[in-house]
Amino acid sequence: MENKLFVGGLAWATNDEGLRKAFEEYGVIEEANVVCERDTGRSRGFGFVTFETEESAKAAQEAMHGQEIDGRQLRVDFANSKPRRN
């Protein structure tokens, strides 16, 4: 089941809560996390959003790819697929 999205292009200031809020209108989110550097705690500029259903994840991927959060354009793909090239 593909219900986990990779979200790239995040601003350094975007945190887990901001990521969750940006995607929550598309369905129930099980987890939203921004990946951070282990030593510094600084965002690495990408994260993952896991939805309860595959349908919600698909709707979010279609709607959010190319949109902006915190002034940065997002790349949104299914976590288990090859990255999209633009």
C-alpha positions in Angstrom: 0.0 0.0 0.0 1.3 3.4 -1.0 0.2 5.8 1.7 3.5 7.4 2.5 4.6 10.6 0.7 8.1 12.0 0.3 8.0 15.8 0.5 11.1 17.6 -0.8 12.0 21.3 -1.1 11.0 22.2 2.4 12.1 25.5 3.9 14.5 25.2 6.8 11.8 26.8 9.1 9.2 24.2 8.3 8.6 21.8 11.2 6.6 18.7 11.8 3.5 20.6 12.7 3.7 22.9 9.7 4.0 19.9 7.4 1.0 18.2 9.0 -1.1 21.4 8.7 -0.3 21.8 5.0 -1.4 18.2 4.2 -4.2 17.5 6.7 -7.1 18.7 4.5 -6.5 15.6 2.3 -7.2 13.0 4.9 -6.3 11.5 8.2 -2.5 11.7 8.8 -0.8 9.0 10.8 2.6 10.7 10.9 4.2 13.9 9.5 7.9 14.4 10.1 10.6 16.7 8.8 14.0 14.9 8.7 16.7 16.8 10.7 20.5 16.6 11.0 21.4 14.3 13.9 24.1 16.6 15.3 22.6 20.0 14.8 18.8 19.4 14.7 18.6 21.5 11.6 16.1 20.5 8.9 17.5 18.6 5.9 14.9 20.1 3.7 12.7 17.1 3.2 10.2 15.0 5.2 7.5 12.4 5.0 3.7 12.4 5.5 1.9 9.1 6.1 -1.8 9.0 5.5 -4.3 6.5 6.8 -5.4 5.6 3.3 -3.8 5.3 -0.1 -6.7 7.4 -1.6 -5.8 10.3 0.8 -2.1 10.1 -0.1 -2.9 10.1 -3.8 -5.1 13.2 -3.5 -2.5 15.0 -1.5 0.3 14.1 -3.9 -1.7 15.3 -6.9 -2.8 18.6 -5.1 0.5 19.5 -3.3 3.2 18.7 -5.9 4.4 22.1 -7.1 2.6 24.1 -4.3 4.4 26.4 -1.9 4.9 26.1 1.8 6.9 28.8 3.7 8.0 30.3 0.3 9.4 27.1 -1.1 8.0 25.0 -4.0 7.4 21.4 -3.0 8.3 18.1 -4.7 5.8 15.5 -3.6 6.1 11.8 -4.6 5.2 8.5 -3.1 8.0 7.5 -0.8 8.5 4.1 -2.5 8.7 5.4 -6.1 11.5 7.0 -8.1 11.7 10.8 -7.7 9.9 12.9 -10.3 12.2 15.0 -12.6 11.1 18.5 -13.5 
